[in-house]
Amino acid sequence: MGVQLRGRVAARLRDDRGQAAIEFTGMVPVILATVILLWQAALIGYTFSLAGNAADEAVRAGAVAPEGARTPACRAGAEKNVSGAWRVTGVSCWSDGSEVKANLSIRVPLLFPGVNMPFTVPAHASAVRES
């Protein structure tokens, strides 16, 4: 009986059953880290899109605003379509001859709400001043 038991234990140790489950368990952290990094890359890319659109909206609002109200109009135009997770910073509008130009930057959010990455995405736009 002891020899049969030892033989079964030895055969069981050489068996491959359950190996896939153990390998998958080891890969779960790698898969999750990859998904998180890809999601963060998507957030960065979307921030570039938002920054360009916000600069366009800011300069459009500044182009039709009177000279004294240009900066508040630019800020309002820049923040109009930017949701709460992204923060518009450093909005500046000025007139350069017959053009109105706008610069701004948007902070890139992290995957975790309320935390931003340590850099911003800049955007620039210009439009012909409306008289």
C-alpha positions as CSV (number, residue, x, y, z in Angstrom):
1,M,0.0,0.0,0.0
2,G,2.8,2.4,0.8
3,V,4.5,1.9,-2.6
4,Q,1.2,2.6,-4.4
5,L,0.7,5.8,-2.4
6,R,4.2,7.0,-3.2
7,G,3.7,6.2,-6.8
8,R,0.4,8.2,-6.9
9,V,2.0,11.1,-5.2
10,A,5.0,11.1,-7.6
11,A,2.6,10.9,-10.6
12,R,0.5,13.7,-9.2
13,L,3.6,16.0,-8.8
14,R,4.5,15.4,-12.5
15,D,0.9,16.1,-13.6
16,D,0.2,19.4,-15.5
17,R,-3.4,19.8,-14.3
18,G,-3.9,23.3,-12.8
19,Q,-0.8,24.7,-14.5
20,A,-2.8,27.1,-16.7
21,A,-4.6,28.5,-13.7
22,I,-1.4,29.2,-11.9
23,E,0.2,30.9,-15.0
24,F,-2.9,33.0,-15.4
25,T,-2.8,34.1,-11.8
26,G,0.8,35.1,-12.3
27,M,-0.1,37.1,-15.4
28,V,-3.1,39.0,-13.9
29,P,-0.9,41.9,-12.5
30,V,0.9,42.3,-15.8
31,I,-2.4,42.4,-17.7
32,L,-3.9,44.9,-15.2
33,A,-0.8,47.1,-15.4
34,T,-0.9,47.1,-19.2
35,V,-4.6,48.0,-19.2
36,I,-3.9,50.9,-16.8
37,L,-1.0,52.2,-18.9
38,L,-3.1,52.0,-22.1
39,W,-6.0,53.9,-20.4
40,Q,-3.6,56.6,-19.2
41,A,-2.2,56.9,-22.7
42,A,-5.8,57.4,-23.9
43,L,-6.3,60.1,-21.3
44,I,-3.2,61.9,-22.5
45,G,-4.3,61.7,-26.1
46,Y,-7.8,63.0,-25.3
47,T,-6.2,65.9,-23.4
48,F,-4.4,66.9,-26.6
49,S,-7.7,66.9,-28.4
50,L,-9.4,68.9,-25.7
51,A,-6.6,71.4,-25.6
52,G,-6.8,72.1,-29.3
53,N,-10.6,72.5,-29.2
54,A,-10.5,74.7,-26.1
55,A,-7.9,77.0,-27.8
56,D,-10.1,77.2,-30.9
57,E,-13.2,78.1,-28.8
58,A,-11.2,80.6,-26.8
59,V,-9.9,82.5,-29.8
60,R,-13.4,82.4,-31.4
61,A,-14.9,84.0,-28.3
62,G,-12.0,86.5,-28.1
63,A,-12.4,87.4,-31.8
64,V,-15.9,88.7,-31.4
65,A,-15.4,90.3,-27.9
66,P,-14.7,94.0,-27.5
67,E,-11.1,94.9,-26.6
68,G,-11.7,95.3,-22.8
69,A,-13.6,92.1,-22.5
70,R,-11.4,89.8,-24.6
71,T,-9.6,88.0,-21.8
72,P,-12.7,87.0,-19.8
73,A,-14.4,86.0,-23.1
74,C,-11.4,83.8,-24.0
75,R,-11.4,82.1,-20.6
76,A,-15.2,81.4,-20.8
77,G,-14.8,80.1,-24.4
78,A,-11.9,77.8,-23.3
79,E,-13.7,76.4,-20.4
80,K,-17.1,75.9,-22.2
81,N,-16.5,72.4,-23.4
82,V,-13.9,71.1,-20.9
83,S,-15.3,68.7,-18.3
84,G,-14.5,68.6,-14.6
85,A,-11.6,66.1,-14.7
86,W,-9.6,68.4,-16.9
87,R,-8.5,71.9,-15.7
88,V,-7.8,74.7,-18.1
89,T,-4.8,76.9,-16.9
90,G,-2.9,79.8,-18.2
91,V,-5.5,81.2,-20.7
92,S,-4.1,84.3,-22.4
93,C,-5.6,86.2,-25.4
94,W,-4.2,89.2,-27.2
95,S,-4.6,91.1,-30.4
96,D,-1.8,91.0,-32.9
97,G,-2.8,93.4,-35.7
98,S,-6.0,92.0,-37.3
99,E,-5.6,88.6,-35.5
100,V,-6.6,87.5,-32.1
101,K,-4.3,84.8,-30.6
102,A,-4.9,82.5,-27.6
103,N,-2.6,80.3,-25.6
104,L,-3.7,77.9,-22.9
105,S,-2.8,74.7,-21.2
106,I,-4.8,71.8,-19.8
107,R,-3.7,69.6,-16.9
108,V,-3.7,65.9,-17.7
109,P,-5.7,63.8,-15.2
110,L,-4.5,60.5,-13.8
111,L,-6.6,57.4,-13.8
112,F,-7.5,58.2,-10.2
113,P,-10.0,61.1,-9.8
114,G,-8.7,64.3,-8.3
115,V,-5.0,63.6,-9.1
116,N,-3.3,65.2,-12.1
117,M,0.0,64.3,-13.9
118,P,2.8,66.8,-13.2
119,F,2.7,68.3,-16.7
120,T,0.2,70.2,-18.9
121,V,-0.7,70.1,-22.5
122,P,-0.3,73.4,-24.3
123,A,-2.4,74.7,-27.2
124,H,-2.3,77.7,-29.4
125,A,-4.9,79.2,-31.8
126,S,-5.5,82.3,-33.8
127,A,-8.4,83.8,-35.7
128,V,-9.2,87.0,-37.6
129,R,-10.6,89.7,-35.3
130,E,-14.2,90.5,-36.0
131,S,-15.0,94.2,-36.1
